[in-house]
Amino acid sequence: MPRAVNKHISRKDAKFAKKIFLAAFASLRAMLFLAPPATAEVNRVVIIKVDGLPEGLVERYATETADAGREGQSRLPWIQQVFGRNGTWMENFYVRGISLSAPSWSLLDTGRHLEIRGNAEWDRYTLRVEDYLNFFPFYLGNAANRRADMPGVDLLDEYGVPLLIDRFHAPERFQSFQLLQRGVRWKTLESSLRGKFTSRPLKELFDEWQTGFSMSSSVNEQTERELLKDLKNPRIRYLDYFTGDFDHVAHLAADRVAQRHVIESIDALVGRVWAGIATSPLAGTTALVLVSDHGMNTAEGVYSQGYNLIDWFNSAAGGAHHVLTNRHPLTEFKLKGLDPLVSEVITPSTEATYLAGESAHYPTAVMDLDGNERASISLRNSSLNAVQILLDQLMHKRLAGHVRNAAINGLFEILDRERPAWRRNLDELKGDRAYSDYVATMNRLLALDPADFDPGKFKTEELIPRKSLGEPNTIRDLQHYVTGLGLAGLVVAP
């Protein structure tokens, strides 16, 4: 997707040396554990990637003693043994960016400044979306030979930003399922499905069918089996294992027991991987890394995502916006939300004034639904809002003569002020077919002449581009943001 808005892209190619994975981890608020060898040459890297796991919670459980039967032993014996006693424990690193999975993993996997700035990103001019977390369209595209890699990888490739895995040749690496994924492990999926359905009693399958099949666990189990097998192959120099189990549980439940059980299962995974490394041909030169991309709320009684930003932006106090998100809000999830191919959902405002009934054509706020209170939010250009409000009044209202003249003067004052910057960006976009409708509509708007302006000659969609946020707002725009008419309507100042 063309990055028409974000032009501050660094195109400098950097050497992707051995130290890059350490540099990457040193840039993000996350936990990073390095297991020995500490001084020996590293010929193999094994990375366990845990989504959404706060380092403070791991430290807390690692220092707690286990329940009856394991008195005196840490709740996380493998993490404590491998990393706490015999490895390196690093914590409290920060990233300049929103703490969400896609941007955080992009920084960890590249060691470079962010090119991915949200879990979903929209092109401001056309509202085309790249949903970095939705892997279903990617799998379908890959199966049809239309897409080789996940969207986030495509974007990084476009700007010449290599992943850590790119340092290794294809036969030297094992990559699990994750957000920044090259290709699809179709054999892994096939094997996990075969194991799920063909090796179990019919009654057990029937019972699970009634409650819903859990496919993620079978895929994880198959991925682990393949990773442990590849550890025995000295040609494999890079291996990773991604798990989103903690992130999923923490989004649903803040209770201590549920979260602790998931962390204990991760600890057991560390133990199995460490045992596999210990018996592998490269045991003496393998570095084991456990890392998380971001933390999240884990306080009991405190709800994460408890504030509904969509409702606020829909309200008059929030601007009466029609809000575009990349999937259905939970309040409207029902069966509609089960469609994994949905990437555009508009929640209309019942309090909208000049855009009443126009939600499908003119959303004015765009929000990445994942994270909610940490969501990235984009608002339509404030001047474009003001232009549409004035045009709406001139086209559809019977204004008194002096009010009409003032409205026309106000319209062209805005256009004259914005014309140089808007023209400059339109010139940059005009050669790209993806922006042809936007460019044509904006050119008609900027070509208006007050000398012969007749609002009755036009329809709104001929002058105001549909499904577009227009140019980015300045800080001043946001401080004086226009959302609609005042209660008294258009009033001519003295």
N, C-alpha and C positions, 0 to 999 in steps of 0.2 A: 504494500500500500504506500503510495507516495506520502512523504512526510512534509506536506506543504506548509504546515505551521511551524514545526520544530526544525528550524534551519541551523541551529547552533550545534551542528554535528561535527565531532572531531573525526577526520578521515585519516589521521596519521596511523600508519601501520607500525605496530610495536613488535619487537621480537618476543615470541612466546616461549620464554626460557623456562627451565625447570622450576624456578622459584615462583612462578606466577600463581600457583595454587595457594601458596602461603600468603602472597600479597593480596590475593582475592579475599581470603578469609579475614585478613586484618582490617577490613574496611566496613564491616557490618556488625550491628549489635546482634550478636548471636553467640552461641557457645561453640567452641572449637576444641576438640580433643585430638591430640596427636599421640599415637602409640609408638613405641620404639620400632626401629632403631633411631636414636636421636642424633648420632654422629656418623653412622655408617652411610655409605652411598645408597641412595634410594633408587632401586630398579623397578619398583612396582608401587602403585598407589591404589588403595582400596578406600572408598568413601561411602559411609553410611549417611544418607541425607534424610533428616527427620523434619517434616514440615510443621511449623508453628510451635515448636517446643521451647519454652523459656529456660534459659540456663539456670536461673535461680531455683526452679522447681527440681531440676536434676540434682543440683547441689544439695538441696534440702533432703531429698530421698536417699541420696548417696550417703549422707551422714546419719540418717536414722537407722535404727536396728530393726531387724525383721520381726515378724510375729512369732508366736510359739512354735517351737521345733527348729528354729534357726537363730536362737538367742545369741546376741553378740555379733551377728553377721549383718552387713549392710543390706538394706532393701534392694540395692543395685550392686550386687557383688562384682559383676564383671566390669561395669563401668568404673567402679572404685579401684579394682585391681589393675585393669589394663591402662586406664588413663590417670586415675588419681594417684596411684602408688608408683607406677612404672612408666608413665608417659608425661605429657604436658597438657595442662588445663588452662585455656585462655578464655577470657570473658569480657563482656562490656565493650563491644566494638559498635561503631555507629556508621550509618550510611546517610548521605544527604538525599533523602527521598522518602516517599510514603512507605510505611512498613507493611507491604503486601507481598504475596508469594512471587508473582511474576517478576517485578523489578528486583526483589531481593535475590532470587535465584540467579537472575541475569548477572548481578554484580559478583555473586560468589563464583559462578562458573566462568567468568571472564576476567575479573580483577580490574575492570575498566569502569569509567563513569557511566551512568545510566543512559541507555537509549530507550529502554522499555520503562515507562513511567506509571504504569497501572496494570491491573489484571485485565482490563479491557481499555482500548484506546479508540477514539473516534476521530475521523478526519473532520475538522471543523467545517470545511466547505461543503461536504457531501454527506456527512454522517455515516460513511462507510465505517464498519467496525472491525477491529481485530480483537477477538476474544481469546486471550492467551491461555485461559484455563479450560476452554471447551475442546476436548480432544475428539469428540464424535465426528465433527466435520472433517477433521484431519485424517482420521482413520478411513472415512469414506473416500476422501480425496486420494489418499495413498493407495487404497485398493484399486482405484480407477486410474492409477498412474498420473494423477493430476497434481499431486503434492508429495514431495519427498520427505520434508521435515515439518516439525511443528511451526506455527506462525512466528513464535518468538525467535526461533533459530533462523528462519527466513529473514527476519528484520535485521538480526545481528550480521548475517552474511552480507546483506545489502550494504551495510556500512563498514564492512571489513573488520568486524570485531570477532576474533576467534574464541572458541570455547576451550577449556582445559583439555577436553577429550580430543580436540583437533590436533593436539601435539602428537598423538599416537596414531599409527596407521590402523586401518580398519581391522586387520587380523589380530591386532594387539589389544583390542578393547572389548569390554563387556559393559553395555549401557542398559539400565533398567528403564521402566516406564516412568516418565517425568515430564515436566513442563517444557524444558529445553531438550527435546528429544530428536535425534537424527534417525529417521526411518522408523519402522515398526517391527517388533519382534513377533512376527506372525506365528512362528513355530511355538513360542512360549504360550501365546493365547490358545493355540490348538491343543497343546499338551495339557494346559490347565482345564480346558473344557472337557477333554477326554477323561482326565482324572476326576473331574467333578461329577460326570454323569455315568461313566461306564464301570467304575470300580466300587460302586456302593450299592447296598441293598435297595430294592425297589421301594420298600415301605419307607425307608429313610429319605429317599428322593421325593416321595409323595408328601411326606410330612413337611419337608422344607419348601416344596412347591406351594403349600397352603400358606406359609408364613412369608414367603419371598426368598428367592435364591440370593446368596451373598457371593458375588463373583470376585470381589476384590481380594478376599482371603485366599481363594484358590490360585489367583494370578500371583499374589505375593509368595505363596508357598512354592509355586513352580519357578518363579524368578530366583528365589533363594537356592533351590536345588541346582539350578544352572550356574549360579555364581560359585557355589561351593565346588561344583565340578570343574569350572574353568580355573579356579585357584590352583588346581593340580597341573595346569598347562603352563610351563615357563614362558611360552610365547605371549601370554596375555599379560600386559603391563599396566593396564588401567581397568578397574572394575568399580562400579557403583551400584548402590541399592537405595531406592527412594521409597519412603513410606509416608503416607498422609494420615495414618491411623490416629495419631494424637490430635492433629488439627481438626479432624472430623469430630472426634469425641468432645474436644474442648468447645467447639462451636455449639454443641447440643447440650452439654452438661457441665456445670461448674463444680460438681461435687468431687470431693477429694478421692473417694474410692475408685470411681470410674477412671479418673485421670491417672491415678497411681497404677492401676492394673495395666494400662497401655504402656506406661513408662517401664514397668517391670518386664513386659513382653519385649520391649526394645532392648532392655538389658540382656535378656536371654538371647536375642538375635546377635548382639555384640559378642556374647560368649561363643555362639556357634561359628561365627565368622572368624573370630580369633583362633579358635581351635582348628579351623580349616587352614588358616594362614600358617599356624605352627607346624602343620604336617605337609606344607607345600614346598616345592623345590626352591622357592625364593623367600623362604621364611626370614632369613637373616637380613634381607634388603627390602622388606615390604613395610611401607608406612600405612597404618590404619588411621583413618580420620572419621570422627563423628561430628556432624555439623548441623545446625538448624538455621533456617532463613530468617525467622522472626519469632517473637514471643506473642502472647495474647493474654487476655484476662483469665486468671485462674483462681480468683478469689470467690469462695463460696458465698452465695447470696447476692452476688453482683452479676447482673446479666450483661454479656457482651452483645453488641448490636441491639441494645434495648431502646434506642431512640430512632424513630422512624423519620428519616430525612425526606422521603418522598412525600409523606403527609405534610411536612412543614413547607416544602417548596410548592405543593399544591395549594396551600392556604393563602389567603389574602396577605397575611403578615409575612409570608415567605416569598411573595411576589406573584402568586396565582399562576405558577408555571405549569405548562404541560411537560411532564418529565419523561425522558427517554432513558430506559435502562436496557441492559444486555440480557435480562431474563425476568421472569415474572416475580413480583414481590410475593412473599409467603402468604399474604392475606388473599391473594388471588391465585394461589398455586394450583390447587385442585388437580384436575387431569391435564389442564393446559400446560402446567409447568413440567410435565413429564416428557415433553418433546425436547430432546437434546439439541435439535437443530435450530431452535429459536435463538435469535441474536438481537431482536429488536422488539421491545415492549414499551408502549407509550401509556402512561397513567395520566389521564386528563384532569385538569382542574375544573371543579364546578364553580369556582369563583373568578374565572378568567373574564376579562371585560372585552377588550378589542379582539381577542383570539377565541372567544366562545365558539365552540363547535369546530374549531380548526386544529384540534390536537393531532390528527393524523398527518396534517400538512406542515404545521408550524410548532414543533416542540421547541421550547426555549431554554430548557435545562437538561443536561445530559449527565448521567451518574453511573459509575461502575458500582453495581449493586453489591459486589463482594466486599465485605469489610464494613459497609454501611457508615458507621461513625468515623471510619478512616477513609471513606470513599473519595476518589478524585472526582471533582465536580467542574463542569464547564457550563458557562452561561452564554446565551446569544449576545452578540455585540449590542451594547446599550444604544449606540447611535442608530443601528438598524431597527431596534425596537421603536425609538422615537420617530423615525421616518415612517414606519408602518402605521403607527398610531395617527400621525398627521394625515397620511394618505387615506386611511380608513375614514377619518372625519370628513375629508374633502370629497371622497367618492360617495359616501353613503349618508351623510347628514346635511340637513338644510341649515347652513351656518349664516348668521347675520353678516352683512357685507364687510364690516370692519374686522370681525372675527375671521372670516374667510381670508381676507388679505393678510392678516397677521399669521394665519396658519401657513399660507403659501410662503411668506417671507421666512418663517421659522424653518420650513422644510428645506428651502434652498440655502439657508445659512448653514444647516447641518451638512448638506451635500457639498457645499463649497469648502467647508472645513475638512471634510474627510476625503474629498476627491483625490488629492495627490497620493496619499498612502494607498487608498483602495485601487487606484489606477495602476500603481507600481506593482502591486501583487497580482492584479489581473493579467498584466503583461507577462508575468512569470508563469502563470497557469494556462495561458491560452493555447499553448502547444500540446497540452495533455488532453486527450479525448475524454478522460474520466471527469474533467471539470468543465466540459463544453457547455452544459446547461447552466451551471452556476455563472460562468463567465458571460454568457449571452444575456442572462437576466440582469446581472449587475451592470453590464454596459448600457442596457436600456435605461436603467435607473439613473446612471451618471450622465446620460445624454439628455436628460430633461432640461428644458430651457424655460426660465420664468417668463420670457417674452410671449410664448405661445402655449403655455401649459394649460391643458384642459384635462382635469382628472377623469372626466366622463369617457375619455377615449381608451382608458386602460382598465384591465382587470388586475387585482392585487398580485396574482401569481406571475404576471408579466413584468412586474417591477421588483417584487420581493421574492428571492429564491426560496423554494420549499425545501424542507429538511436540510437546513443549513444554519450554522451559528455565525457565519460571517467571520470577520477579522477578530483576533483576540482582543479582549478588553485591556485597557491600561489600568493602573492602580486608581487613577482619578475616575475612570469609568465605573469601577466597582464601588467607589465611595459615593458616587452620585448616580447610581444605577436606575434606569427608567424601566418600570414594570407596567405602567398603564396610566390612564387619565386620573387626575384628582377627582375628588367627590363632586366638585363644582363644574367638572368638564373643562373645556377650553375657556380660559379667561384672559382677556387682553390687559396687559399691565398698563399703568399710567404712561 
